Amino acid sequence: MALPYRQTVLGLALLAACSSAPAMNLLQAYQAALAQDANVRAGRAALASGMERLPQARSQLLPAVSANLGRSQNQLATTSTNLLGNSSVSQDSYYSFNRSLSLRQPLFNMPRYFQLKQAEVLVQESVANYDREVQNLVVRVGGAYMEALLAAESLKLVQAQKRQYTAMVDAARKALVAGTGTRTDIDDAQSRLDMAQANELEARQNEDYTRKQLELMVNQPLSALSGLGAQGVSAVSQMVNALPHWVDLAHTHSPEIRALSARLDAAEKEISKAQSAHAPTLDAVAQWSDSGNENVTRLNSRFENKSIGFQLSVPLYQGGAVNSQVRQAVAEKTRVEESLESLRRDLNLRVHKEYRGVTEGLLRIRALEQALRSATQLLDSTQKSQRAGVRTMLDVLNAEQQLVTVNRDLIQARYVYLMSRLRLSSLAGVDAVTALTEINQAFAP
């Protein structure tokens, strides 16, 4: 059944609006993922949870006020013996009550003081862990974005190769009919065409998967992605700093280093906290209480008591628990120190790898651009030679395959170079928006 006129116009308008939707660039994809990615939201909740360590530790050094209120009904049975030795039982029923208000202010408590200092560095660790999650998001979004673009470019190459091979099969068949070709030319071209069709199916699946991967991060459907602009990687400013500069940046600003350094500070505070368990504690105590009928000997009596003073507690012996806790804290600090040293070495290796990926990646791009020009010229010369009878159809097919391979390698090298730039910035702790804005210059607006 045909749709009414108004519904048809509305459908066409919606279709036009969808088709004209602006393409999402790399920075926009990151901003969408920052708000929608489940891992980042979980990291944000973990940060909020970690921040609560500080007020909890601070509260242990602030006054503690408590109030108690009780009221009971008592049934008292009293058994007594008179002068004749006879027992008598009397029954009494009465209410008793108790109300109290107490205040305790720690004046000297070393364990709680070091617990507060430990909470401060643990909050720094929570902040660093969240920053690490954000840096990981930069790499994940950048990787998914460029994988989606690479998959789309690979599909276009396969489709172009398929069209070329289809034309070659038709040309080979016409040449065979005309008596200037051979059956081998047809078989060669047909086998390449069949392989191109199989590659097209794989490329379509890969494109759909990479697009879906990015959609899950941004939590919205994607109409189009901004591809590389006319200038491509040349639009990105050249990296001028040497490797030691990036290593120093990573050691200073890397969220991984900051998190583990904060953990090391917390381990040192744990040692001080364990050692301070030998120290005495001093509290100021104030209390008010109001009670009545507290015991059976003072029935129908009411007492009000107000007290203020100090309470000193001196630990003498706890079965060796304090010394054991100190040894445990020292061992934990040693473990964190070794983990931090291992992380520094691993970070050096990763920075070195990505730095080489940037410096050598740019040289590889330039070499592949020259190889692409050479492969294009080779294909053109081979086609002319084939028409002149000097080259065969197999030579043309090989030249076509070489051109496609070089083109695919060049596209991949560009994205690998951009990802190396992004990973290097992430390892060095560069601000996410700054790093993405720089890389985003390579893509079409």
C-alpha positions in Angstrom: 0.0 0.0 0.0 1.4 3.4 -0.9 2.1 5.8 1.9 0.2 9.0 2.2 1.8 12.1 0.7 2.7 13.7 4.0 4.3 10.5 5.4 6.3 10.2 2.2 7.6 13.7 2.4 8.5 13.2 6.0 10.4 10.1 5.3 12.3 11.8 2.5 13.1 14.7 4.8 14.4 12.3 7.5 16.5 10.5 4.9 18.0 13.7 3.7 18.7 14.8 7.2 20.5 11.5 8.0 22.5 11.6 4.8 23.6 15.2 5.4 24.6 14.6 9.0 28.2 15.9 9.6 30.9 13.3 9.9 32.3 12.6 13.4 36.0 13.5 13.8 38.5 12.0 16.2 38.1 14.7 18.9 34.3 14.4 18.8 34.5 10.6 19.1 36.6 11.0 22.2 34.3 13.6 23.8 31.3 11.3 23.2 33.2 8.3 24.6 34.3 10.3 27.7 30.6 10.8 28.6 29.4 7.3 27.5 32.1 4.8 27.9 31.3 2.3 30.7 35.0 1.9 31.7 35.4 5.7 32.2 32.2 5.9 34.1 33.4 3.1 36.4 36.7 4.9 36.8 34.8 8.1 37.7 32.9 6.2 40.4 36.1 4.7 41.7 37.6 8.2 41.9 34.6 9.5 43.9 34.9 6.5 46.2 38.6 7.0 46.7 38.1 10.7 47.5 36.0 9.7 50.5 39.1 8.3 52.2 40.2 11.8 53.2 37.1 12.9 55.2 36.9 9.5 56.8 40.5 9.7 58.0 40.1 13.3 59.1 37.0 12.4 61.2 39.2 10.2 63.4 40.9 13.4 64.7 37.7 15.4 65.3 35.5 15.3 68.3 33.2 12.3 68.7 29.8 12.9 70.4 27.5 10.1 71.4 24.2 10.0 73.3 22.6 7.1 75.1 19.0 6.7 76.3 17.6 3.8 78.1 14.4 3.0 80.1 13.5 -0.3 81.6 10.7 -1.9 83.6 12.0 -4.0 86.4 10.2 -6.8 88.4 12.1 -7.4 91.6 11.5 -10.4 93.8 13.3 -10.2 97.2 13.6 -13.2 99.4 14.5 -12.6 103.1 14.7 -14.7 106.3 13.2 -13.5 109.6 14.4 -14.2 113.1 12.5 -17.5 113.3 14.2 -18.7 110.1 11.2 -18.4 108.0 11.6 -17.1 104.4 9.4 -14.4 103.0 9.2 -13.1 99.4 8.3 -9.5 98.5 7.5 -8.3 95.0 8.4 -4.8 93.7 7.8 -3.3 90.3 9.6 -0.1 89.3 11.1 1.7 86.3 14.7 2.6 85.8 16.2 5.0 83.3 19.5 6.3 82.1 20.5 9.2 79.8 24.0 10.2 79.0 25.9 12.5 76.6 29.6 12.1 76.1 32.3 13.9 74.0 35.7 12.6 73.2 38.4 14.7 71.5 41.7 13.0 70.5 44.6 15.2 71.7 47.5 13.0 70.8 47.1 10.0 68.6 49.9 9.2 66.2 48.3 6.2 64.4 45.3 8.3 63.4 47.6 11.2 62.3 49.6 8.9 60.0 46.3 7.4 58.8 45.3 10.9 57.7 48.6 11.5 55.9 48.1 8.1 54.2 44.6 9.0 53.1 46.0 12.1 51.4 48.4 10.2 49.2 45.7 7.5 48.5 43.5 10.2 47.2 46.3 11.2 44.8 46.5 7.6 43.7 42.8 7.6 42.9 43.2 10.7 40.8 46.1 9.2 39.0 44.2 6.0 38.3 41.3 8.0 36.8 43.8 9.9 34.7 45.2 6.6 33.5 41.7 5.4 32.6 41.2 8.6 30.6 44.6 8.1 28.8 43.6 4.6 28.0 40.3 5.9 26.6 42.3 8.2 24.3 44.3 5.2 22.9 41.2 3.0 22.7 39.1 5.6 20.9 42.0 6.5 18.6 42.7 2.9 17.8 39.0 2.1 17.1 38.6 5.2 15.0 41.6 4.5 12.9 40.8 0.8 12.6 37.3 1.8 11.3 38.8 4.1 8.7 41.5 1.6 7.7 38.8 -1.1 7.3 36.7 1.3 5.1 39.8 2.2 3.0 40.7 -1.5 2.6 37.1 -2.3 1.4 37.4 0.5 -1.2 40.7 -0.9 -2.4 39.3 -4.4 -2.7 36.2 -3.1 -4.5 38.4 -1.1 -6.9 40.6 -4.2 -7.4 37.5 -6.3 -8.1 36.3 -3.8 -10.7 39.7 -3.8 -12.3 39.9 -7.6 -12.4 36.3 -7.8 -13.8 37.4 -5.5 -16.7 40.5 -7.6 -17.2 38.4 -10.8 -17.4 36.1 -9.2 -20.0 39.2 -7.9 -22.0 40.8 -11.3 -21.9 37.7 -13.0 -23.2 37.4 -10.5 -26.0 41.0 -10.9 -26.9 40.5 -14.7 -27.0 37.6 -14.3 -29.4 39.6 -11.9 -31.5 42.5 -14.4 -31.6 45.0 -12.2 -29.8 44.6 -13.7 -26.3 44.9 -17.0 -24.6 42.8 -19.1 -22.3 45.6 -18.7 -19.7 45.0 -15.0 -19.6 41.3 -15.6 -18.8 42.1 -18.1 -16.1 44.7 -15.8 -14.5 42.3 -12.9 -14.4 39.4 -15.0 -13.2 41.4 -16.5 -10.3 42.4 -13.0 -9.2 38.7 -11.9 -9.5 37.6 -14.8 -7.4 40.1 -14.0 -4.7 39.1 -10.3 -4.8 35.4 -11.4 -4.2 36.5 -13.4 -1.2 38.6 -10.6 0.1 35.6 -8.2 -0.3 33.4 -10.4 2.0 36.2 -10.4 4.6 36.7 -6.6 4.3 32.9 -6.0 4.7 32.9 -8.0 7.9 35.9 -6.2 9.2 34.4 -2.8 8.4 31.2 -3.7 10.2 33.0 -5.0 13.2 35.3 -2.0 13.6 32.4 0.4 13.1 30.4 -1.4 15.8 33.4 -1.3 18.1 33.5 2.4 17.9 29.8 2.8 18.2 29.9 0.9 21.5 32.4 3.3 22.9 30.5 6.4 21.9 27.1 4.7 22.6 25.5 6.1 19.5 25.2 5.1 15.8 27.7 6.6 13.4 26.7 8.0 10.1 30.2 8.8 8.8 33.7 9.4 10.0 36.1 12.1 9.0 38.9 10.5 6.9 42.4 11.8 6.3 42.4 15.3 4.8 44.2 16.5 1.7 47.4 17.1 3.6 47.1 14.0 5.6 49.8 13.4 8.2 51.6 16.5 6.9 49.0 18.6 8.6 50.3 17.3 12.0 53.2 19.4 13.4 56.5 17.6 13.3 57.8 16.2 16.5 61.1 18.0 17.4 61.8 16.8 20.9 64.4 14.0 21.4 63.8 10.7 23.1 65.2 11.7 26.5 62.6 14.5 26.7 59.8 12.1 26.2 61.3 9.7 28.8 61.5 12.5 31.3 57.9 13.5 30.6 56.8 9.9 31.1 58.6 9.6 34.4 57.1 12.8 35.7 53.6 12.9 34.3 52.6 9.4 33.4 49.5 8.4 35.3 50.9 4.9 35.9 54.0 6.3 37.6 52.0 8.8 39.6 49.7 6.1 40.9 52.4 3.8 41.9 54.5 6.6 43.4 51.4 7.5 45.5 51.1 3.9 46.5 54.8 4.0 47.6 54.2 7.1 49.7 51.2 5.3 51.3 53.4 2.3 52.1 55.9 4.6 53.9 53.1 6.1 55.9 51.9 2.6 56.7 55.3 1.9 58.3 55.1 5.1 60.4 51.5 4.2 61.4 52.5 0.7 62.5 55.5 2.0 64.5 53.3 4.6 66.2 51.2 1.9 67.7 53.8 1.8 70.5 53.0 5.5 71.3 50.5 6.5 74.0 47.2 8.2 73.2 45.6 11.1 75.0 42.0 12.1 74.8 39.9 14.8 76.4 36.6 13.4 77.7 33.5 15.2 78.9 30.3 13.4 80.0 26.9 14.2 81.4 24.6 11.5 82.7 21.1 11.4 84.3 19.8 8.2 85.8 17.3 6.9 88.2 16.6 3.6 90.1 20.0 2.3 89.0 20.1 -0.6 91.5 17.9 -2.3 94.0 19.5 -0.6 97.0 18.8 2.9 95.7 15.2 2.7 94.7 13.3 6.0 94.2 16.6 7.7 93.7 17.8 9.9 90.8 21.4 10.8 90.0 22.9 13.5 87.7 26.6 13.4 87.1 28.9 15.7 85.1 32.5 14.9 84.5 35.4 16.3 82.4 39.0 15.2 82.2 41.7 13.4 80.3 42.2 9.8 79.4 45.8 8.5 78.8 46.3 5.1 77.3 49.8 3.6 77.3 50.3 0.3 75.3 52.6 -2.0 77.1 52.6 -5.3 75.4 50.3 -6.7 72.6 51.9 -10.1 72.0 54.3 -8.9 69.3 51.6 -7.8 66.9 53.0 -4.3 66.5 56.4 -5.6 65.5 54.9 -8.0 63.1 52.8 -5.2 61.5 56.0 -3.1 61.1 57.8 -5.9 59.4 54.8 -6.5 57.1 54.7 -2.8 56.2 58.4 -2.7 55.4 58.0 -5.7 53.2 55.1 -4.1 51.4 57.1 -1.0 50.8 59.9 -3.0 49.3 57.4 -4.7 47.0 56.0 -1.4 45.8 59.5 0.0 45.3 60.4 -3.0 43.0 57.1 -2.7 41.2 57.8 1.0 40.6 61.3 0.3 39.2 59.9 -2.4 37.0 57.2 0.0 35.7 59.9 2.7 35.0 61.9 0.2 32.9 58.8 -1.0 31.0 57.7 2.5 30.5 61.1 3.4 29.0 60.8 0.5 26.6 57.3 1.5 25.5 58.3 5.2 25.1 61.3 4.0 23.0 59.0 1.8 20.8 56.5 4.5 20.2 59.2 7.2 19.6 60.7 4.9 16.9 57.3 4.3 15.5 56.9 8.1 15.1 60.3 8.9 13.7 60.7 5.9 11.5 56.9 5.8 10.6 57.3 9.2 8.9 60.2 7.9 6.8 58.2 4.8 5.9 55.3 7.0 4.7 57.6 9.0 2.5 59.2 5.8 1.1 55.7 4.2 0.4 54.5 7.4 -1.3 57.4 7.1 -3.6 56.7 3.4 -4.1 53.1 4.2 -4.9 54.2 6.6 -7.6 56.6 4.0 -9.0 53.9 1.3 -8.9 51.4 3.5 -10.7 54.0 4.2 -13.4 54.8 0.5 -13.6 51.1 -0.4 -14.1 50.8 2.3 -16.8 53.9 1.1 -18.6 52.9 -2.5 -18.4 49.5 -1.9 -19.8 51.0 0.0 -22.7 53.5 -2.8 -23.3 50.7 -5.4 -23.1 48.8 -3.5 -25.8 52.0 -3.4 -27.9 52.4 -7.2 -27.5 55.6 -7.0 -25.4 54.0 -7.9 -22.0 51.3 -10.4 -21.2 48.1 -10.2 -19.2 49.9 -11.9 -16.3 52.4 -9.0 -16.1 49.5 -6.5 -16.0 47.8 -8.5 -13.2 51.0 -8.6 -11.2 51.5 -4.9 -11.7 47.9 -4.2 -10.6 48.4 -6.4 -7.5 51.7 -4.6 -6.6 49.9 -1.2 -6.9 47.1 -2.3 -4.6 49.6 -3.8 -2.0 51.6 -0.6 -1.9 48.5 1.5 -1.6 47.2 -0.6 1.3 50.6 -0.5 3.0 50.7 3.3 2.6 47.3 3.8 4.1 48.1 1.5 7.0 51.5 3.2 7.6 49.7 6.6 7.9 47.3 5.3 10.6 50.2 3.5 12.4 52.1 6.7 12.5 49.2 8.7 13.9 48.6 6.0 16.5 52.2 6.0 17.5 51.9 9.8 18.1 48.8 9.2 20.2 50.3 6.4 22.3 53.5 8.4 22.8 51.5 11.4 24.1 49.5 9.1 26.3 52.6 7.5 27.8 54.1 10.9 28.5 50.9 12.1 30.3 50.1 14.8 27.8 46.6 16.3 28.2 44.1 14.2 26.3 42.4 17.1 24.5 45.7 18.6 23.6 47.0 15.3 22.1 43.8 14.6 20.2 43.5 18.2 18.9 47.0 17.8 17.4 46.3 14.5 15.8 42.8 15.6 14.6 44.5 18.1 12.3 45.3 15.2 10.0 41.6 14.5 9.3 39.2 16.4 7.0 37.0 18.9 8.8 
